Amino acid sequence: MSQVLPPPSPPLISPRCLFWISDVSFTLFDCRVSLLTNFEDASSYLDWTIGVHGIYITFPHPSLLVASRSESNTPSPLSSSTTLLSPRPTPSATHKKTFNATYLPEVMPAQGWDKIEAVDSAIHKAGWSGRITEEIRRSVKLRRYQSKACTVTWHEFVEWRTANGGEIVEG
């Protein structure tokens, strides 16, 4: 004797951005794949071109920038101040010592960001929730890269995956 069960109820707490996708709907999706190429170390956080380069940033926790205070008193060309000193947050033992984040080349034009807005967004994306100062921006080590992208259908992906010895798990 078979029994028909009701569909599963959604979880009590569920992010609004998540939704169920049927197996049939899945075949309607396209997949965009980006091959990242031409990685180069930039000379500063501004040494890249919007729409051409993606950015990968790393920077130390701002409390570790004490040594850099004495290294350069030259203000940034973007600053009208001759001093860039600001109160220093004291990290707890649970703070990260280094931060990192990346954005693909197409993100900045799509968001309408200039270079500083993109770097500031990447700093926040990396996990820094404090105020972004010129000193923090200057501490950023930026690697720029380019991207070659292609879009494939679900059927093209399945064909490629199975031809290369992979499995497709259906749920």
VOLO-75050 format. One record per atom (N, C-alpha, C): residue in one letter; z, y, x; residue number from 1. Coordinates in steps of 0.05 Angstrom, whole numbers, plus 5000, padded with zeros to 4 digits. Layout:
BEGIN
+------+------+-------+------+------+
| resn |   up | north | east | resi |
+------+------+-------+------+------+
|    A |    Z |     Y |    X |  NUM |
...
+------+------+-------+------+------+
//
This chain:
BEGIN
+------+------+-------+------+------+
| resn |   up | north | east | resi |
+------+------+-------+------+------+
|    M | 5000 |  4977 | 5017 |    1 |
|    M | 5000 |  5000 | 5000 |    1 |
|    M | 5000 |  5025 | 5018 |    1 |
|    S | 4980 |  5042 | 5015 |    2 |
|    S | 4979 |  5066 | 5031 |    2 |
|    S | 4993 |  5089 | 5017 |    2 |
|    Q | 5003 |  5107 | 5033 |    3 |
|    Q | 5018 |  5129 | 5022 |    3 |
|    Q | 5005 |  5155 | 5032 |    3 |
|    V | 5001 |  5174 | 5014 |    4 |
|    V | 4989 |  5200 | 5022 |    4 |
|    V | 5012 |  5219 | 5028 |    4 |
|    L | 5012 |  5229 | 5052 |    5 |
|    L | 5034 |  5247 | 5060 |    5 |
|    L | 5024 |  5276 | 5058 |    5 |
|    P | 5043 |  5294 | 5051 |    6 |
|    P | 5035 |  5322 | 5050 |    6 |
|    P | 5029 |  5332 | 5078 |    6 |
|    P | 5013 |  5354 | 5080 |    7 |
|    P | 5008 |  5365 | 5107 |    7 |
|    P | 5034 |  5374 | 5120 |    7 |
|    P | 5036 |  5374 | 5146 |    8 |
|    P | 5061 |  5382 | 5159 |    8 |
|    P | 5066 |  5411 | 5153 |    8 |
|    S | 5092 |  5417 | 5149 |    9 |
|    S | 5099 |  5445 | 5144 |    9 |
|    S | 5100 |  5460 | 5170 |    9 |
|    P | 5093 |  5486 | 5169 |   10 |
|    P | 5094 |  5502 | 5194 |   10 |
|    P | 5122 |  5505 | 5205 |   10 |
|    P | 5126 |  5509 | 5230 |   11 |
|    P | 5153 |  5513 | 5241 |   11 |
|    P | 5166 |  5538 | 5228 |   11 |
|    L | 5192 |  5538 | 5228 |   12 |
|    L | 5206 |  5560 | 5216 |   12 |
|    L | 5201 |  5586 | 5231 |   12 |
|    I | 5199 |  5584 | 5257 |   13 |
|    I | 5193 |  5608 | 5273 |   13 |
|    I | 5167 |  5602 | 5287 |   13 |
|    S | 5147 |  5619 | 5281 |   14 |
|    S | 5120 |  5614 | 5292 |   14 |
|    S | 5108 |  5640 | 5300 |   14 |
|    P | 5097 |  5642 | 5324 |   15 |
|    P | 5082 |  5667 | 5331 |   15 |
|    P | 5058 |  5671 | 5313 |   15 |
|    R | 5053 |  5695 | 5305 |   16 |
|    R | 5031 |  5701 | 5287 |   16 |
|    R | 5004 |  5696 | 5300 |   16 |
|    C | 5003 |  5697 | 5326 |   17 |
|    C | 4977 |  5694 | 5340 |   17 |
|    C | 4969 |  5664 | 5341 |   17 |
|    L | 4986 |  5646 | 5335 |   18 |
|    L | 4980 |  5617 | 5337 |   18 |
|    L | 4972 |  5607 | 5309 |   18 |
|    F | 4952 |  5591 | 5308 |   19 |
|    F | 4943 |  5579 | 5283 |   19 |
|    F | 4931 |  5552 | 5288 |   19 |
|    W | 4930 |  5535 | 5268 |   20 |
|    W | 4919 |  5508 | 5271 |   20 |
|    W | 4889 |  5510 | 5272 |   20 |
|    I | 4877 |  5493 | 5289 |   21 |
|    I | 4848 |  5492 | 5291 |   21 |
|    I | 4840 |  5463 | 5284 |   21 |
|    S | 4822 |  5461 | 5265 |   22 |
|    S | 4813 |  5434 | 5257 |   22 |
|    S | 4794 |  5423 | 5279 |   22 |
|    D | 4791 |  5397 | 5280 |   23 |
|    D | 4773 |  5384 | 5299 |   23 |
|    D | 4745 |  5394 | 5295 |   23 |
|    V | 4737 |  5399 | 5270 |   24 |
|    V | 4710 |  5408 | 5264 |   24 |
|    V | 4706 |  5437 | 5274 |   24 |
|    S | 4726 |  5454 | 5270 |   25 |
|    S | 4724 |  5482 | 5280 |   25 |
|    S | 4722 |  5483 | 5310 |   25 |
|    F | 4734 |  5465 | 5323 |   26 |
|    F | 4735 |  5465 | 5352 |   26 |
|    F | 4706 |  5463 | 5364 |   26 |
|    T | 4689 |  5449 | 5350 |   27 |
|    T | 4662 |  5446 | 5360 |   27 |
|    T | 4645 |  5472 | 5358 |   27 |
|    L | 4656 |  5491 | 5343 |   28 |
|    L | 4641 |  5517 | 5339 |   28 |
|    L | 4648 |  5537 | 5361 |   28 |
|    F | 4667 |  5531 | 5378 |   29 |
|    F | 4675 |  5550 | 5399 |   29 |
|    F | 4657 |  5550 | 5423 |   29 |
|    D | 4655 |  5572 | 5436 |   30 |
|    D | 4642 |  5574 | 5462 |   30 |
|    D | 4664 |  5578 | 5483 |   30 |
|    C | 4658 |  5570 | 5507 |   31 |
|    C | 4677 |  5573 | 5529 |   31 |
|    C | 4664 |  5591 | 5550 |   31 |
|    R | 4679 |  5611 | 5559 |   32 |
|    R | 4669 |  5628 | 5581 |   32 |
|    R | 4683 |  5620 | 5606 |   32 |
|    V | 4667 |  5615 | 5627 |   33 |
|    V | 4678 |  5606 | 5652 |   33 |
|    V | 4671 |  5627 | 5673 |   33 |
|    S | 4691 |  5636 | 5688 |   34 |
|    S | 4686 |  5656 | 5709 |   34 |
|    S | 4691 |  5643 | 5737 |   34 |
|    L | 4671 |  5644 | 5754 |   35 |
|    L | 4673 |  5635 | 5781 |   35 |
|    L | 4679 |  5659 | 5798 |   35 |
|    L | 4703 |  5660 | 5810 |   36 |
|    L | 4711 |  5683 | 5826 |   36 |
|    L | 4701 |  5681 | 5854 |   36 |
|    T | 4688 |  5703 | 5864 |   37 |
|    T | 4674 |  5702 | 5890 |   37 |
|    T | 4680 |  5728 | 5905 |   37 |
|    N | 4672 |  5728 | 5931 |   38 |
|    N | 4673 |  5752 | 5948 |   38 |
|    N | 4700 |  5765 | 5949 |   38 |
|    F | 4720 |  5750 | 5955 |   39 |
|    F | 4747 |  5761 | 5958 |   39 |
|    F | 4749 |  5778 | 5983 |   39 |
|    E | 4760 |  5802 | 5981 |   40 |
|    E | 4764 |  5820 | 6004 |   40 |
|    E | 4790 |  5835 | 6002 |   40 |
|    D | 4803 |  5839 | 6024 |   41 |
|    D | 4827 |  5856 | 6024 |   41 |
|    D | 4819 |  5885 | 6022 |   41 |
|    A | 4831 |  5899 | 6004 |   42 |
|    A | 4825 |  5927 | 6000 |   42 |
|    A | 4842 |  5944 | 6019 |   42 |
|    S | 4832 |  5968 | 6026 |   43 |
|    S | 4847 |  5985 | 6045 |   43 |
|    S | 4870 |  6000 | 6030 |   43 |
|    S | 4868 |  6002 | 6004 |   44 |
|    S | 4889 |  6015 | 5988 |   44 |
|    S | 4887 |  6005 | 5959 |   44 |
|    Y | 4905 |  6013 | 5942 |   45 |
|    Y | 4904 |  6004 | 5914 |   45 |
|    Y | 4881 |  6017 | 5899 |   45 |
|    L | 4867 |  6036 | 5911 |   46 |
|    L | 4845 |  6050 | 5899 |   46 |
|    L | 4818 |  6041 | 5910 |   46 |
|    D | 4818 |  6022 | 5928 |   47 |
|    D | 4794 |  6014 | 5943 |   47 |
|    D | 4780 |  5991 | 5928 |   47 |
|    W | 4769 |  5997 | 5905 |   48 |
|    W | 4754 |  5978 | 5889 |   48 |
|    W | 4738 |  5993 | 5868 |   48 |
|    T | 4718 |  5979 | 5855 |   49 |
|    T | 4701 |  5992 | 5836 |   49 |
|    T | 4704 |  5980 | 5808 |   49 |
|    I | 4709 |  5997 | 5789 |   50 |
|    I | 4712 |  5988 | 5761 |   50 |
|    I | 4685 |  5976 | 5752 |   50 |
|    G | 4687 |  5953 | 5739 |   51 |
|    G | 4663 |  5940 | 5728 |   51 |
|    G | 4650 |  5922 | 5749 |   51 |
|    V | 4657 |  5924 | 5774 |   52 |
|    V | 4646 |  5907 | 5795 |   52 |
|    V | 4668 |  5887 | 5805 |   52 |
|    H | 4692 |  5898 | 5810 |   53 |
|    H | 4713 |  5882 | 5822 |   53 |
|    H | 4735 |  5875 | 5802 |   53 |
|    G | 4745 |  5851 | 5806 |   54 |
|    G | 4771 |  5843 | 5794 |   54 |
|    G | 4792 |  5850 | 5814 |   54 |
|    I | 4817 |  5851 | 5806 |   55 |
|    I | 4838 |  5858 | 5825 |   55 |
|    I | 4860 |  5837 | 5823 |   55 |
|    Y | 4870 |  5830 | 5847 |   56 |
|    Y | 4893 |  5813 | 5850 |   56 |
|    Y | 4913 |  5829 | 5866 |   56 |
|    I | 4936 |  5835 | 5854 |   57 |
|    I | 4956 |  5851 | 5868 |   57 |
|    I | 4981 |  5835 | 5874 |   57 |
|    T | 4994 |  5842 | 5897 |   58 |
|    T | 5020 |  5832 | 5903 |   58 |
|    T | 5036 |  5857 | 5913 |   58 |
|    F | 5062 |  5857 | 5907 |   59 |
|    F | 5079 |  5878 | 5917 |   59 |
|    F | 5108 |  5869 | 5918 |   59 |
|    P | 5123 |  5880 | 5937 |   60 |
|    P | 5151 |  5872 | 5939 |   60 |
|    P | 5168 |  5886 | 5918 |   60 |
|    H | 5191 |  5875 | 5913 |   61 |
|    H | 5210 |  5888 | 5895 |   61 |
|    H | 5215 |  5916 | 5906 |   61 |
|    P | 5215 |  5936 | 5889 |   62 |
|    P | 5218 |  5964 | 5899 |   62 |
|    P | 5244 |  5968 | 5916 |   62 |
|    S | 5264 |  5953 | 5911 |   63 |
|    S | 5289 |  5956 | 5927 |   63 |
|    S | 5284 |  5949 | 5957 |   63 |
|    L | 5262 |  5934 | 5962 |   64 |
|    L | 5256 |  5926 | 5989 |   64 |
|    L | 5238 |  5946 | 6004 |   64 |
|    L | 5232 |  5968 | 5991 |   65 |
|    L | 5215 |  5988 | 6003 |   65 |
|    L | 5229 |  6008 | 6020 |   65 |
|    V | 5254 |  6005 | 6026 |   66 |
|    V | 5270 |  6024 | 6042 |   66 |
|    V | 5256 |  6030 | 6068 |   66 |
|    A | 5246 |  6010 | 6082 |   67 |
|    A | 5233 |  6015 | 6108 |   67 |
|    A | 5209 |  6033 | 6105 |   67 |
|    S | 5195 |  6032 | 6083 |   68 |
|    S | 5170 |  6048 | 6080 |   68 |
|    S | 5176 |  6077 | 6077 |   68 |
|    R | 5200 |  6085 | 6069 |   69 |
|    R | 5207 |  6113 | 6066 |   69 |
|    R | 5204 |  6129 | 6091 |   69 |
|    S | 5212 |  6117 | 6113 |   70 |
|    S | 5211 |  6131 | 6138 |   70 |
|    S | 5183 |  6129 | 6152 |   70 |
|    E | 5166 |  6110 | 6143 |   71 |
|    E | 5140 |  6106 | 6155 |   71 |
|    E | 5120 |  6128 | 6149 |   71 |
|    S | 5122 |  6140 | 6125 |   72 |
|    S | 5101 |  6159 | 6118 |   72 |
|    S | 5113 |  6180 | 6100 |   72 |
|    N | 5111 |  6205 | 6109 |   73 |
|    N | 5119 |  6227 | 6092 |   73 |
|    N | 5095 |  6240 | 6080 |   73 |
|    T | 5071 |  6230 | 6085 |   74 |
|    T | 5047 |  6241 | 6074 |   74 |
|    T | 5044 |  6234 | 6045 |   74 |
|    P | 5042 |  6254 | 6028 |   75 |
|    P | 5039 |  6247 | 5999 |   75 |
|    P | 5012 |  6235 | 5993 |   75 |
|    S | 5011 |  6221 | 5972 |   76 |
|    S | 4985 |  6210 | 5962 |   76 |
|    S | 4967 |  6233 | 5955 |   76 |
|    P | 4941 |  6229 | 5956 |   77 |
|    P | 4923 |  6250 | 5947 |   77 |
|    P | 4926 |  6255 | 5917 |   77 |
|    L | 4938 |  6236 | 5903 |   78 |
|    L | 4942 |  6239 | 5875 |   78 |
|    L | 4968 |  6253 | 5868 |   78 |
|    S | 4985 |  6259 | 5888 |   79 |
|    S | 5011 |  6270 | 5883 |   79 |
|    S | 5012 |  6299 | 5891 |   79 |
|    S | 5026 |  6316 | 5876 |   80 |
|    S | 5029 |  6344 | 5884 |   80 |
|    S | 5055 |  6348 | 5898 |   80 |
|    S | 5070 |  6327 | 5902 |   81 |
|    S | 5096 |  6329 | 5915 |   81 |
|    S | 5094 |  6321 | 5944 |   81 |
|    T | 5111 |  6334 | 5961 |   82 |
|    T | 5112 |  6325 | 5989 |   82 |
|    T | 5132 |  6304 | 5993 |   82 |
|    T | 5148 |  6298 | 5973 |   83 |
|    T | 5167 |  6276 | 5974 |   83 |
|    T | 5163 |  6256 | 5951 |   83 |
|    L | 5164 |  6231 | 5957 |   84 |
|    L | 5159 |  6211 | 5937 |   84 |
|    L | 5184 |  6195 | 5932 |   84 |
|    L | 5207 |  6205 | 5941 |   85 |
|    L | 5232 |  6190 | 5939 |   85 |
|    L | 5242 |  6191 | 5910 |   85 |
|    S | 5253 |  6169 | 5901 |   86 |
|    S | 5265 |  6168 | 5875 |   86 |
|    S | 5289 |  6150 | 5876 |   86 |
|    P | 5307 |  6151 | 5857 |   87 |
|    P | 5330 |  6133 | 5858 |   87 |
|    P | 5321 |  6104 | 5859 |   87 |
|    R | 5335 |  6088 | 5874 |   88 |
|    R | 5327 |  6061 | 5879 |   88 |
|    R | 5344 |  6042 | 5861 |   88 |
|    P | 5330 |  6025 | 5845 |   89 |
|    P | 5345 |  6005 | 5830 |   89 |
|    P | 5356 |  5984 | 5848 |   89 |
|    T | 5379 |  5973 | 5841 |   90 |
|    T | 5391 |  5952 | 5857 |   90 |
|    T | 5385 |  5926 | 5844 |   90 |
|    P | 5370 |  5908 | 5858 |   91 |
|    P | 5363 |  5883 | 5846 |   91 |
|    P | 5387 |  5864 | 5845 |   91 |
|    S | 5388 |  5848 | 5824 |   92 |
|    S | 5408 |  5827 | 5823 |   92 |
|    S | 5397 |  5802 | 5836 |   92 |
|    A | 5412 |  5782 | 5838 |   93 |
|    A | 5403 |  5757 | 5851 |   93 |
|    A | 5381 |  5743 | 5835 |   93 |
|    T | 5378 |  5751 | 5810 |   94 |
|    T | 5358 |  5738 | 5793 |   94 |
|    T | 5331 |  5752 | 5794 |   94 |
|    H | 5329 |  5776 | 5807 |   95 |
|    H | 5304 |  5790 | 5808 |   95 |
|    H | 5284 |  5776 | 5826 |   95 |
|    K | 5258 |  5780 | 5820 |   96 |
|    K | 5237 |  5770 | 5838 |   96 |
|    K | 5237 |  5786 | 5863 |   96 |
|    K | 5230 |  5774 | 5885 |   97 |
|    K | 5227 |  5789 | 5910 |   97 |
|    K | 5199 |  5799 | 5914 |   97 |
|    T | 5179 |  5785 | 5903 |   98 |
|    T | 5152 |  5795 | 5903 |   98 |
|    T | 5140 |  5790 | 5875 |   98 |
|    F | 5120 |  5807 | 5869 |   99 |
|    F | 5107 |  5806 | 5843 |   99 |
|    F | 5077 |  5803 | 5848 |   99 |
|    N | 5063 |  5790 | 5829 |  100 |
|    N | 5034 |  5788 | 5831 |  100 |
|    N | 5021 |  5787 | 5804 |  100 |
|    A | 4997 |  5796 | 5802 |  101 |
|    A | 4981 |  5794 | 5777 |  101 |
|    A | 4952 |  5798 | 5783 |  101 |
|    T | 4935 |  5791 | 5764 |  102 |
|    T | 4906 |  5794 | 5768 |  102 |
|    T | 4893 |  5803 | 5742 |  102 |
|    Y | 4870 |  5816 | 5745 |  103 |
|    Y | 4853 |  5823 | 5723 |  103 |
|    Y | 4824 |  5817 | 5731 |  103 |
|    L | 4809 |  5803 | 5714 |  104 |
|    L | 4781 |  5798 | 5719 |  104 |
|    L | 4765 |  5825 | 5718 |  104 |
|    P | 4742 |  5826 | 5730 |  105 |
|    P | 4727 |  5851 | 5731 |  105 |
|    P | 4720 |  5863 | 5704 |  105 |
|    E | 4716 |  5847 | 5684 |  106 |
|    E | 4709 |  5857 | 5658 |  106 |
|    E | 4732 |  5869 | 5642 |  106 |
|    V | 4757 |  5865 | 5650 |  107 |
|    V | 4780 |  5875 | 5635 |  107 |
|    V | 4782 |  5905 | 5636 |  107 |
|    M | 4778 |  5918 | 5659 |  108 |
|    M | 4782 |  5947 | 5661 |  108 |
|    M | 4762 |  5962 | 5643 |  108 |
|    P | 4736 |  5956 | 5644 |  109 |
|    P | 4718 |  5971 | 5626 |  109 |
|    P | 4724 |  5965 | 5597 |  109 |
|    A | 4731 |  5940 | 5591 |  110 |
|    A | 4736 |  5933 | 5563 |  110 |
|    A | 4761 |  5949 | 5552 |  110 |
|    Q | 4780 |  5954 | 5569 |  111 |
|    Q | 4804 |  5969 | 5561 |  111 |
|    Q | 4801 |  5999 | 5563 |  111 |
|    G | 4780 |  6007 | 5577 |  112 |
|    G | 4776 |  6036 | 5581 |  112 |
|    G | 4794 |  6048 | 5602 |  112 |
|    W | 4804 |  6031 | 5621 |  113 |
|    W | 4823 |  6040 | 5641 |  113 |
|    W | 4809 |  6052 | 5665 |  113 |
|    D | 4822 |  6072 | 5677 |  114 |
|    D | 4814 |  6081 | 5704 |  114 |
|    D | 4830 |  6064 | 5724 |  114 |
|    K | 4826 |  6069 | 5750 |  115 |
|    K | 4838 |  6052 | 5770 |  115 |
|    K | 4869 |  6053 | 5769 |  115 |
|    I | 4880 |  6076 | 5765 |  116 |
|    I | 4910 |  6078 | 5765 |  116 |
|    I | 4921 |  6064 | 5740 |  116 |
|    E | 4908 |  6068 | 5717 |  117 |
|    E | 4917 |  6054 | 5693 |  117 |
|    E | 4916 |  6024 | 5697 |  117 |
|    A | 4894 |  6014 | 5709 |  118 |
|    A | 4891 |  5985 | 5714 |  118 |
|    A | 4913 |  5975 | 5733 |  118 |
|    V | 4918 |  5989 | 5755 |  119 |
|    V | 4938 |  5980 | 5774 |  119 |
|    V | 4966 |  5981 | 5761 |  119 |
|    D | 4971 |  6003 | 5746 |  120 |
|    D | 4997 |  6005 | 5732 |  120 |
|    D | 5001 |  5982 | 5712 |  120 |
|    S | 4980 |  5976 | 5697 |  121 |
|    S | 4981 |  5954 | 5678 |  121 |
|    S | 4986 |  5927 | 5693 |  121 |
|    A | 4973 |  5923 | 5715 |  122 |
|    A | 4977 |  5899 | 5731 |  122 |
|    A | 5006 |  5897 | 5742 |  122 |
|    I | 5017 |  5920 | 5750 |  123 |
|    I | 5045 |  5921 | 5759 |  123 |
|    I | 5063 |  5912 | 5737 |  123 |
|    H | 5059 |  5922 | 5712 |  124 |
|    H | 5075 |  5913 | 5690 |  124 |
|    H | 5070 |  5883 | 5683 |  124 |
|    K | 5044 |  5875 | 5684 |  125 |
|    K | 5037 |  5847 | 5679 |  125 |
|    K | 5052 |  5829 | 5698 |  125 |
|    A | 5055 |  5838 | 5723 |  126 |
|    A | 5068 |  5822 | 5744 |  126 |
|    A | 5098 |  5818 | 5738 |  126 |
|    G | 5109 |  5835 | 5720 |  127 |
|    G | 5137 |  5831 | 5713 |  127 |
|    G | 5155 |  5855 | 5719 |  127 |
|    W | 5144 |  5876 | 5731 |  128 |
|    W | 5160 |  5899 | 5737 |  128 |
|    W | 5163 |  5916 | 5712 |  128 |
|    S | 5188 |  5920 | 5703 |  129 |
|    S | 5193 |  5935 | 5679 |  129 |
|    S | 5204 |  5963 | 5684 |  129 |
|    G | 5208 |  5970 | 5709 |  130 |
|    G | 5218 |  5996 | 5716 |  130 |
|    G | 5196 |  6017 | 5716 |  130 |
|    R | 5204 |  6041 | 5724 |  131 |
|    R | 5185 |  6064 | 5726 |  131 |
|    R | 5167 |  6058 | 5749 |  131 |
|    I | 5141 |  6064 | 5745 |  132 |
|    I | 5121 |  6060 | 5767 |  132 |
|    I | 5118 |  6087 | 5781 |  132 |
|    T | 5124 |  6086 | 5807 |  133 |
|    T | 5122 |  6110 | 5823 |  133 |
|    T | 5099 |  6107 | 5842 |  133 |
|    E | 5092 |  6129 | 5855 |  134 |
|    E | 5071 |  6128 | 5875 |  134 |
|    E | 5079 |  6110 | 5898 |  134 |
|    E | 5104 |  6109 | 5904 |  135 |
|    E | 5114 |  6091 | 5926 |  135 |
|    E | 5109 |  6062 | 5919 |  135 |
|    I | 5113 |  6055 | 5894 |  136 |
|    I | 5107 |  6027 | 5885 |  136 |
|    I | 5078 |  6022 | 5887 |  136 |
|    R | 5061 |  6040 | 5878 |  137 |
|    R | 5032 |  6037 | 5880 |  137 |
|    R | 5023 |  6033 | 5909 |  137 |
|    R | 5034 |  6049 | 5926 |  138 |
|    R | 5027 |  6047 | 5955 |  138 |
|    R | 5036 |  6021 | 5967 |  138 |
|    S | 5056 |  6008 | 5956 |  139 |
|    S | 5065 |  5982 | 5967 |  139 |
|    S | 5047 |  5959 | 5958 |  139 |
|    V | 5029 |  5964 | 5939 |  140 |
|    V | 5012 |  5943 | 5929 |  140 |
|    V | 4992 |  5934 | 5950 |  140 |
|    K | 4990 |  5909 | 5955 |  141 |
|    K | 4969 |  5897 | 5971 |  141 |
|    K | 4948 |  5887 | 5950 |  141 |
|    L | 4924 |  5898 | 5952 |  142 |
|    L | 4904 |  5891 | 5932 |  142 |
|    L | 4881 |  5875 | 5945 |  142 |
|    R | 4874 |  5853 | 5932 |  143 |
|    R | 4850 |  5838 | 5939 |  143 |
|    R | 4831 |  5842 | 5917 |  143 |
|    R | 4807 |  5851 | 5924 |  144 |
|    R | 4786 |  5854 | 5903 |  144 |
|    R | 4768 |  5830 | 5904 |  144 |
|    Y | 4756 |  5823 | 5882 |  145 |
|    Y | 4738 |  5801 | 5881 |  145 |
|    Y | 4717 |  5806 | 5859 |  145 |
|    Q | 4696 |  5790 | 5860 |  146 |
|    Q | 4675 |  5792 | 5840 |  146 |
|    Q | 4675 |  5767 | 5823 |  146 |
|    S | 4660 |  5767 | 5802 |  147 |
|    S | 4661 |  5744 | 5783 |  147 |
|    S | 4633 |  5738 | 5774 |  147 |
|    K | 4626 |  5713 | 5774 |  148 |
|    K | 4601 |  5704 | 5762 |  148 |
|    K | 4609 |  5688 | 5737 |  148 |
|    A | 4601 |  5697 | 5714 |  149 |
|    A | 4610 |  5684 | 5689 |  149 |
|    A | 4587 |  5671 | 5675 |  149 |
|    C | 4593 |  5649 | 5660 |  150 |
|    C | 4574 |  5637 | 5642 |  150 |
|    C | 4588 |  5628 | 5618 |  150 |
|    T | 4573 |  5625 | 5596 |  151 |
|    T | 4585 |  5615 | 5571 |  151 |
|    T | 4572 |  5589 | 5564 |  151 |
|    V | 4588 |  5570 | 5555 |  152 |
|    V | 4577 |  5544 | 5547 |  152 |
|    V | 4588 |  5537 | 5519 |  152 |
|    T | 4573 |  5522 | 5504 |  153 |
|    T | 4582 |  5513 | 5478 |  153 |
|    T | 4600 |  5489 | 5482 |  153 |
|    W | 4614 |  5481 | 5461 |  154 |
|    W | 4632 |  5458 | 5462 |  154 |
|    W | 4615 |  5433 | 5469 |  154 |
|    H | 4592 |  5430 | 5457 |  155 |
|    H | 4575 |  5406 | 5463 |  155 |
|    H | 4566 |  5406 | 5492 |  155 |
|    E | 4559 |  5429 | 5503 |  156 |
|    E | 4551 |  5430 | 5532 |  156 |
|    E | 4575 |  5423 | 5549 |  156 |
|    F | 4599 |  5432 | 5542 |  157 |
|    F | 4623 |  5425 | 5557 |  157 |
|    F | 4628 |  5395 | 5556 |  157 |
|    V | 4627 |  5384 | 5533 |  158 |
|    V | 4632 |  5355 | 5530 |  158 |
|    V | 4612 |  5339 | 5546 |  158 |
|    E | 4587 |  5347 | 5545 |  159 |
|    E | 4566 |  5334 | 5561 |  159 |
|    E | 4572 |  5335 | 5591 |  159 |
|    W | 4578 |  5359 | 5600 |  160 |
|    W | 4585 |  5362 | 5629 |  160 |
|    W | 4609 |  5346 | 5636 |  160 |
|    R | 4630 |  5348 | 5619 |  161 |
|    R | 4656 |  5334 | 5625 |  161 |
|    R | 4652 |  5304 | 5627 |  161 |
|    T | 4638 |  5293 | 5608 |  162 |
|    T | 4634 |  5263 | 5608 |  162 |
|    T | 4615 |  5255 | 5631 |  162 |
|    A | 4595 |  5271 | 5637 |  163 |
|    A | 4577 |  5265 | 5659 |  163 |
|    A | 4591 |  5265 | 5686 |  163 |
|    N | 4613 |  5280 | 5687 |  164 |
|    N | 4628 |  5282 | 5713 |  164 |
|    N | 4653 |  5265 | 5713 |  164 |
|    G | 4654 |  5245 | 5695 |  165 |
|    G | 4676 |  5226 | 5695 |  165 |
|    G | 4702 |  5235 | 5681 |  165 |
|    G | 4701 |  5257 | 5667 |  166 |
|    G | 4724 |  5266 | 5652 |  166 |
|    G | 4725 |  5255 | 5624 |  166 |
|    E | 4749 |  5257 | 5612 |  167 |
|    E | 4752 |  5248 | 5585 |  167 |
|    E | 4755 |  5271 | 5566 |  167 |
|    I | 4748 |  5267 | 5541 |  168 |
|    I | 4753 |  5287 | 5520 |  168 |
|    I | 4774 |  5274 | 5502 |  168 |
|    V | 4797 |  5287 | 5500 |  169 |
|    V | 4819 |  5277 | 5484 |  169 |
|    V | 4817 |  5290 | 5456 |  169 |
|    E | 4814 |  5273 | 5436 |  170 |
|    E | 4812 |  5284 | 5409 |  170 |
|    E | 4838 |  5278 | 5395 |  170 |
|    G | 4847 |  5298 | 5380 |  171 |
|    G | 4873 |  5296 | 5368 |  171 |
|    G | 4872 |  5292 | 5340 |  171 |
+------+------+-------+------+------+
//
